[in-house]
Amino acid sequence: MILNVEHLSHGFGDRAIFDDVSFRLLKGEHIGLIGANGEGKSTFLNIVTGKLMPDEGKVEWAKNVRIGYLDQHAVLEKGMTIRDVLKSAFAYLFALEERSNILCGKMAEADENELSAMMDEFGNIQDLLDAHDFYNIDSKIEEVAKALGLNDIGLERDVTELSGGQRTKILLAKLLLEKPDILLLDEPTNYLDIEHIHWLQRYLQEYDNAFILISHDIPFLNSVVNLIYHMENQELNRYVGDYDKFQEVYAVKKAQLEAAYERQQQEIKDLKDFVARNKARVSTRNMAMSRQKKLDKMNIIELTKEKPKPEFHFKEARAAGKTIFHAENLVIGYDEPLSKPINLIMERGEKLVFTGANGIGKTTLLKSILGITPPISGRVILGDYLYTGYFEQEMSGMKNNTCIDEIWKEFPSYTQYEVRSALAKCGLTTKHIESQVRVLSGGEQAKVRLCKLINVETNILLLDEPTNHLDVDAKEELKRALKAYKGSILLICHEPDFYEDWATKVIDCSHWSTRI
């Protein structure tokens, strides 16, 4: 056994997240950890890695287990290059090498006894270095860097200059180089493009050690896991098989529980009726008492509360002019060009998708079209009567606000009731609505931002990776809403499943990127 978790309970304020949860992880198990946004998946990983202390329960790891954790929110330090970060995966081996160099220096002056002990230690270190293929580290780094597209960025680049997606990729590469006994992956595909998702998929399929994967990307999940742990209503339940198998079993279990609940409710009603009719009469009082006892002892079946399903209905403004925008010889970038000259026209009613690797400038192009980031050269001519709605990849601004404040700030004329019902429609519960934005999960924060977007009248939507962090229900509903939207859409996305059946055109941005 690698990990054993017993009787875990935890909550934030008055919001319970786990209640008496147990979990075990065995060697070689490939686990998918699933559940709706805000059910506590990332919190669970934070507890088992020791970042968070649980309110109750114990977490036991096997001795000498090496854990690798890919966190949604990891921080990289300024001044480190990509190569430095990747090399840090082997820090313990470099420390051993340094120790062996020190030993070499000391051997010249050592007496016979010391020399013998030093030779033994030196030999052990060399064996360890050989066993871990220490002298081939550079080629290993090159191999993983190539597979995840880091060579295109340049291994000497400072890590703080990079996009969120590029940073995730570097942390993932470092993790894979460490080859830990257990990998903990929190939504690793969020910032990866198709080609690198396929590479990670193959890597995990062949991975000998155990891993726990949090992901809302169902095709990806299905292809790499053999066990599902489902987190719902403060419980964690285990299902053997992939996500599709889990759905099958879960549906049957739910139907059985509902049937048992109906039967029990009928029985309770009958017993209560009998007791009410017969407890006053002397001849039947004993029978009534025994039925009352049966009622008192009954284990009442409770149905899990249905989670509020989000509903997204975009408010639509009057129609835009015939042309949405026209990019003429547009070169985007900051200090240096990210693109060759781009010539692109978008007509009213088109639903365009931008694809291509991270860091080639898709977000910068979106911002240049919107006029947020000035181009290096060329120009964007915007059409007439545009009412734009923009969904950024990450949440900016104050996270200390509550969700209610966040929406009120955007729509000051709304009543308290209107603010609350707008948030509830997006799938947030009362407890979430009253919480500060910063304590919400990535998916819940995305729902708050979608709430702002759908309540503004628009005729062109610019969406930068809107599916990141969203759970399965929210993703399905967003897809339905975008299909139904009469305006124009410009979308950046790495999930073909999401856009394939409604996009009018898919544009691979690598054709004009200077980064490829």
C-alpha positions in Angstrom: 0.0 0.0 0.0 1.3 3.4 -1.0 -1.2 5.7 0.7 -3.9 5.0 3.4 -6.4 7.7 4.4 -8.8 7.0 7.2 -11.8 8.8 8.7 -11.0 12.1 7.0 -13.2 15.1 7.8 -12.6 18.7 6.6 -14.4 21.9 6.0 -14.0 25.6 5.4 -16.1 27.8 7.7 -19.5 26.3 7.9 -19.1 24.4 4.6 -18.2 20.8 5.1 -16.2 19.2 2.3 -15.5 15.7 3.6 -17.2 13.7 6.2 -15.5 10.5 7.4 -13.8 9.7 4.1 -11.4 6.7 3.7 -9.2 6.0 0.7 -6.3 3.7 -0.2 -3.9 3.6 -3.0 -2.0 0.5 -4.1 1.1 0.1 -6.3 0.4 0.7 -10.0 -3.2 1.9 -9.6 -4.2 4.6 -12.1 -7.0 6.6 -10.4 -9.3 9.2 -11.8 -10.6 11.5 -9.1 -13.8 13.1 -10.3 -16.7 15.2 -9.1 -18.4 18.5 -9.7 -16.6 21.9 -9.2 -16.2 22.7 -5.6 -16.6 19.1 -4.3 -13.1 19.2 -2.8 -10.8 17.4 -5.3 -7.9 19.8 -5.1 -8.4 20.1 -1.3 -8.1 16.3 -1.0 -4.7 16.4 -2.9 -3.6 19.3 -0.6 -4.4 17.3 2.4 -2.7 14.1 1.3 0.4 16.1 0.3 0.5 17.8 3.7 -0.2 21.3 2.5 -3.4 21.4 4.5 -4.1 19.8 7.9 -7.4 18.0 8.0 -9.9 18.7 10.8 -9.9 15.0 11.6 -8.5 11.7 10.4 -5.1 10.3 9.5 -3.1 10.2 6.3 -0.3 7.6 6.1 2.2 7.2 3.3 4.4 4.1 2.9 8.1 4.7 4.0 10.4 6.4 1.5 7.7 7.1 -1.1 8.6 9.9 -3.5 5.6 12.0 -4.4 5.3 14.2 -7.5 2.6 16.8 -7.4 1.4 18.9 -10.4 -0.4 21.8 -8.8 -2.8 24.2 -10.6 -1.2 27.1 -8.7 2.5 26.3 -8.4 4.9 29.3 -8.5 8.2 29.5 -10.4 11.0 31.9 -9.3 12.4 34.8 -11.3 15.9 34.3 -12.7 15.5 30.6 -13.3 15.7 29.3 -16.9 13.6 26.4 -18.2 16.7 24.3 -18.1 17.3 25.2 -14.4 13.8 24.1 -13.5 14.1 20.8 -15.4 17.6 20.1 -13.9 16.1 20.7 -10.4 14.2 17.4 -10.9 17.6 15.7 -10.3 18.6 17.9 -7.3 19.2 14.9 -5.1 21.5 13.3 -7.7 23.5 16.5 -8.1 23.9 16.6 -4.3 25.2 13.1 -4.3 27.7 14.0 -7.1 28.9 17.0 -5.0 29.4 14.7 -2.0 31.5 12.3 -4.2 33.6 15.2 -5.3 34.2 16.2 -1.7 35.2 12.6 -0.9 37.7 12.6 -3.7 39.3 15.7 -2.4 39.6 14.3 1.1 40.9 10.9 0.1 44.4 12.2 -0.5 44.9 13.2 3.2 43.0 10.3 4.8 44.5 7.6 7.0 43.9 3.9 6.2 40.7 3.5 8.2 39.1 6.7 7.0 40.2 5.9 3.4 38.4 2.5 3.6 35.2 4.1 4.8 35.4 6.9 2.2 36.0 4.3 -0.6 32.9 2.4 0.5 30.7 5.6 0.6 32.2 6.7 -2.8 31.4 3.3 -4.3 27.8 3.4 -3.0 27.3 6.9 -4.4 28.7 5.9 -7.8 26.3 2.8 -7.9 23.3 5.1 -7.1 24.4 7.6 -9.8 24.7 4.8 -12.4 21.4 3.2 -11.3 19.7 6.5 -12.0 21.5 7.1 -15.3 23.0 10.3 -13.9 25.5 10.8 -16.8 22.6 10.8 -19.3 20.6 13.5 -17.6 21.1 16.1 -20.3 19.8 13.8 -23.0 16.8 12.9 -20.8 16.0 16.6 -20.3 16.3 17.2 -24.1 13.9 14.2 -24.8 11.1 15.4 -22.4 11.6 19.0 -23.4 11.1 18.0 -27.1 8.1 15.9 -26.4 6.3 18.8 -24.6 7.4 21.5 -27.0 9.7 23.3 -24.6 12.5 23.4 -27.2 10.4 25.7 -29.3 10.2 28.2 -26.4 14.0 27.9 -25.7 15.5 26.2 -22.7 17.4 29.4 -21.7 14.2 31.5 -21.4 13.4 33.0 -17.9 10.4 31.1 -16.5 8.7 34.2 -15.3 8.3 35.5 -18.9 6.1 32.6 -19.9 2.3 32.1 -20.3 0.3 30.1 -17.8 0.2 27.2 -20.2 4.0 27.2 -20.8 4.6 27.2 -17.0 2.3 24.2 -16.5 4.2 22.4 -19.2 7.5 23.0 -17.5 6.3 21.8 -14.2 4.8 18.7 -15.9 8.2 18.0 -17.6 10.0 18.4 -14.3 7.6 16.0 -12.7 8.0 13.4 -15.4 11.8 13.6 -15.2 11.6 13.0 -11.4 9.8 9.7 -12.0 8.2 9.7 -8.6 6.6 6.6 -7.0 3.2 8.4 -7.2 2.1 11.2 -9.5 -0.6 13.6 -8.4 -1.9 15.5 -11.4 -4.5 18.3 -10.9 -6.1 19.1 -14.3 -2.8 18.6 -16.3 -4.5 19.0 -19.7 -5.9 22.5 -18.9 -3.1 24.4 -20.6 -1.8 21.8 -23.0 -2.5 21.7 -26.7 -3.8 18.6 -28.6 -0.4 17.2 -29.6 1.0 17.4 -26.1 -2.2 16.0 -24.6 -1.7 12.9 -26.9 1.9 12.6 -25.7 0.9 12.8 -22.0 -1.8 10.3 -22.7 0.7 7.8 -24.1 3.1 8.5 -21.3 0.4 7.8 -18.6 -0.9 4.6 -20.4 2.6 3.1 -20.1 3.4 4.5 -16.6 4.3 1.7 -14.3 3.9 3.6 -11.0 0.6 4.8 -9.5 -1.1 8.1 -10.2 -4.1 10.1 -9.1 -5.5 12.3 -11.9 -8.1 15.1 -11.5 -9.6 15.9 -14.9 -12.8 17.0 -16.6 -11.5 16.0 -20.0 -13.5 12.8 -20.3 -11.8 11.3 -23.5 -8.4 11.8 -21.8 -9.5 10.3 -18.5 -11.1 7.3 -20.1 -7.9 6.5 -22.0 -5.6 6.4 -19.0 -7.4 5.3 -15.7 -8.5 1.9 -14.4 -10.2 3.1 -11.2 -12.6 6.0 -10.5 -13.0 7.7 -7.1 -16.1 9.9 -7.2 -16.4 12.8 -4.8 -20.0 13.9 -4.0 -21.8 15.2 -1.0 -18.8 14.8 1.3 -18.3 11.2 0.4 -15.7 9.4 -1.7 -16.8 6.2 -3.6 -14.7 3.7 -5.5 -15.6 2.3 -8.9 -13.5 -0.2 -10.9 -13.1 0.7 -14.6 -13.0 3.9 -16.6 -15.3 6.9 -16.5 -17.9 5.4 -18.9 -18.1 2.3 -16.7 -18.5 4.5 -13.6 -21.4 6.3 -15.3 -23.2 3.0 -16.0 -22.8 1.7 -12.4 -23.6 5.1 -10.9 -26.9 5.4 -12.9 -28.0 1.9 -11.7 -27.1 2.6 -8.1 -29.0 5.9 -8.2 -32.1 4.2 -9.7 -32.0 1.5 -7.0 -31.7 4.0 -4.2 -34.6 6.1 -5.5 -36.8 2.9 -5.7 -35.9 1.9 -2.2 -36.6 5.5 -1.0 -40.1 5.5 -2.6 -40.9 2.1 -1.0 -39.7 3.3 2.4 -41.6 6.6 2.2 -44.8 4.6 1.4 -44.1 2.2 4.4 -43.6 5.2 6.7 -46.8 6.8 5.6 -48.8 3.5 6.2 -47.2 3.0 9.6 -47.9 6.6 10.7 -51.6 6.2 9.5 -52.0 3.0 11.5 -50.5 4.5 14.7 -52.7 7.7 14.4 -55.9 5.6 14.0 -55.2 3.0 16.6 -53.2 4.4 19.5 -56.3 5.8 21.4 -58.3 2.5 21.3 -57.4 0.1 24.2 -57.8 -3.1 22.0 -55.3 -1.9 19.4 -53.0 0.2 21.5 -50.3 -2.5 21.7 -50.2 -3.0 17.9 -49.9 0.8 17.5 -47.0 1.0 20.0 -45.1 -1.8 18.3 -45.5 0.0 14.9 -44.3 3.2 16.5 -41.2 1.4 17.7 -40.6 0.1 14.2 -40.8 3.7 13.0 -38.4 4.9 15.6 -35.8 2.3 14.8 -36.0 2.7 11.0 -32.9 3.7 9.2 -34.2 6.5 7.0 -32.9 6.5 3.4 -31.8 10.0 2.3 -31.5 10.9 -1.4 -28.5 13.0 -2.2 -29.5 16.5 -3.0 -29.4 17.2 -6.7 -26.6 19.6 -7.5 -27.9 22.8 -9.2 -27.2 22.3 -12.9 -25.9 25.5 -14.5 -28.0 27.3 -17.2 -26.2 29.7 -19.5 -28.3 31.9 -21.7 -26.3 34.6 -23.4 -28.2 38.0 -23.7 -28.0 39.1 -27.3 -27.6 42.7 -28.6 -28.8 44.0 -31.9 -27.1 42.5 -35.0 -23.5 43.7 -35.8 -22.5 45.1 -39.1 -21.5 42.6 -41.9 -17.8 42.6 -41.0 -16.8 41.9 -37.4 -13.1 42.8 -37.8 -10.5 43.0 -40.5 -6.8 42.4 -39.5 -4.4 43.9 -42.1 -0.8 42.8 -42.0 -1.1 42.5 -38.2 2.1 41.7 -36.4 1.4 40.9 -32.7 3.9 40.7 -29.8 5.3 42.7 -26.9 9.1 43.3 -27.1 9.5 41.1 -30.2 7.1 39.9 -32.9 5.1 36.7 -32.0 3.7 36.5 -35.6 4.3 37.0 -39.3 1.9 39.5 -40.8 -1.7 38.2 -40.3 -4.5 39.0 -42.7 -7.8 37.8 -41.5 -11.5 38.9 -42.0 -14.3 37.8 -39.7 -17.9 38.1 -41.0 -21.0 38.4 -38.9 -22.4 35.0 -37.7 -19.0 33.2 -38.0 -17.9 30.9 -35.2 -14.1 30.8 -35.4 -11.8 28.6 -33.3 -8.1 29.4 -32.8 -5.9 26.3 -32.1 -2.2 25.7 -31.8 0.5 25.2 -29.2 0.8 27.3 -26.0 2.8 30.4 -26.1 2.5 31.1 -29.9 0.4 34.1 -29.2 -3.3 33.1 -29.4 -4.2 35.1 -26.3 -2.1 38.1 -27.5 -4.0 38.0 -30.9 -7.3 38.1 -29.1 -6.1 41.0 -27.0 -4.8 42.8 -30.1 -8.2 42.4 -31.8 -9.9 43.8 -28.7 -7.4 46.7 -28.6 -6.1 45.7 -25.1 -2.6 45.0 -26.5 -1.2 47.3 -29.1 0.2 45.5 -32.2 3.8 45.8 -33.3 2.7 46.8 -36.8 -0.3 46.6 -39.0 -3.8 47.3 -37.8 -7.2 45.9 -36.8 -10.3 47.6 -38.2 -13.4 46.8 -36.1 -16.8 46.6 -37.7 -19.9 48.6 -36.8 -22.3 48.1 -33.9 -20.1 45.7 -32.0 -21.1 44.7 -28.5 -18.2 42.5 -27.3 -18.0 40.1 -24.4 -14.6 38.8 -23.4 -13.8 35.8 -21.2 -10.2 35.8 -20.0 -8.2 32.7 -19.4 -7.5 33.5 -15.7 -9.4 35.6 -13.2 -8.0 39.1 -12.7 -8.9 41.6 -10.0 -9.9 41.4 -6.4 -10.4 37.9 -5.1 -11.3 39.1 -1.6 -14.7 40.1 -2.8 -17.6 37.8 -2.3 -19.4 36.5 -5.4 -22.3 38.8 -4.6 -19.9 41.9 -4.6 -18.3 40.7 -7.8 -21.6 40.7 -9.7 -22.9 43.8 -8.0 -19.8 45.7 -9.1 -20.7 44.8 -12.8 -24.5 45.3 -12.4 -25.1 48.0 -9.8 -28.8 48.3 -10.6 -29.5 44.7 -9.8 -31.4 43.9 -6.5 -29.9 41.5 -4.0 -32.5 38.9 -5.3 -31.4 39.4 -9.0 -27.7 39.0 -8.1 -28.3 35.8 -6.2 -30.5 34.3 -8.8 -28.1 35.1 -11.6 -25.3 33.3 -9.7 -27.6 30.4 -8.8 -28.5 30.0 -12.5 -24.7 29.4 -13.2 -24.7 26.4 -10.8 -23.5 28.0 -7.6 -25.1 27.1 -4.3 -26.0 29.7 -1.6 -22.8 28.8 0.4 -20.6 29.5 -2.7 -22.5 32.7 -3.5 -21.8 34.2 0.0 -18.1 33.0 0.0 -15.1 35.1 -1.0 -14.1 34.4 -4.6 -10.5 33.3 -3.5 -11.8 30.3 -1.5 -13.7 28.9 -4.6 -12.3 26.2 -6.8 -11.1 27.1 -10.3 -14.3 25.8 -11.8 -16.5 27.9 -9.5 -14.5 31.0 -10.2 -15.0 30.4 -13.9 -18.8 30.2 -13.3 -18.7 33.6 -11.6 -17.0 35.0 -14.6 -19.5 33.4 -17.0 -22.3 34.9 -14.9 -20.9 38.4 -15.7 -20.6 37.5 -19.4 -24.1 36.0 -20.0 -25.8 39.0 -18.3 -24.4 41.6 -20.7 -25.9 42.1 -24.1 -23.4 41.0 -26.8 -23.2 40.2 -30.4 -19.5 39.0 -30.5 -18.0 36.7 -27.8 -14.2 36.3 -27.5 -13.5 33.3 -25.3 -10.0 32.3 -24.1 -10.0 28.7 -23.0 -13.5 28.8 -21.3 -13.6 25.1 -20.7 -10.5 25.0 -18.3 -11.6 24.0 -14.8 -15.3 23.5 -15.8 -16.9 20.2 -14.7 -18.8 18.0 -17.2 -22.3 19.4 -16.7 -21.1 23.0 -17.0 -19.1 22.2 -20.1 -22.1 20.5 -21.8 -24.3 23.5 -20.9 -21.8 26.0 -22.2 -21.5 24.1 -25.5 -25.3 24.1 -25.8 -25.5 27.9 -25.1 -22.8 28.7 -27.7 -24.5 26.6 -30.3 -27.7 28.5 -29.7 -26.0 31.9 -29.7 -27.0 34.0 -32.7 -24.0 36.3 -32.5 -20.4 35.7 -33.7 -17.8 33.7 -31.6 -14.1 33.7 -31.5 -12.8 30.9 -29.3 -9.4 29.6 -28.1 -9.8 26.0 -27.1 -7.8 22.7 -26.9 -10.8 20.3 -26.7 -12.1 19.3 -30.2 -15.0 17.5 -28.5 -16.2 20.9 -27.3 -16.3 22.8 -30.6 -16.2 20.3 -33.5 -20.0 20.2 -34.2 -20.7 23.9 -34.1 -17.6 25.9 -35.2 -17.7 27.3 -38.8 -13.9 27.4 -39.1 -10.9 26.2 -37.2 -7.7 28.1 -37.7 -4.3 26.7 -36.7 -2.4 29.7 -35.5 1.0 27.9 -35.8 0.9 28.9 -39.6 1.7 32.5 -38.8 3.6 32.1 -35.5 7.3 33.1 -35.3 7.6 30.7 -32.4 7.4 27.4 -34.4 
